[in-house]
Amino acid sequence: MTLETRNIAATPDAIAPDGSEVRLLGALSRGSMAAFRLYFQFRCDGGEPLEAVAVTMPPWPGAEEAFVVSGIWEPTV
């Protein structure tokens, strides 16, 4: 099996109505796979607490695999 690695552009392809960045990833065909290295940040603008559930497959290997990166919003928790 040949594995091809491609990086997406540093600048977004579009900005969603909520201000989030959108990047086009291209099409996948049967038998293809995609792996993503993501940096993400959650924000709640409402009056209720934000609840989030994240799942990784295969299971996340451990806390040493995660690290903090600076984001758009200042963390409040």
Residue, then its C-alpha position, 0 to 999 in steps of 0.5 A: m500500500t502506498l501512503e500519500t501525505r498532503n498538507i492543506a493550506a494554512t489559509p482557509d478556503a472560506i469563512a463560515p457564517d459563524g466565523s469558523e475557518v473552512r478548508l476543502l479536503g478533496a474527494l475520497s474514493r472507495g478504499s481510501m482513508a483520511a487521517f487528520r491532525l487537528y487543533f481545535q477549540f470549543r466556545c459556548d456563546g449561550g447561557e447554558p454550559l457547553e457539553a462536548v463528546a470526542v471519539t477517536m478510532p483507534p482509541w487515543p493512546g494517552a495524555e502525552e499525545a495531546f498538547v496545548v496550542s494557542g487559539i482564537w479565544e482566551p480560555t476561561v476554564 
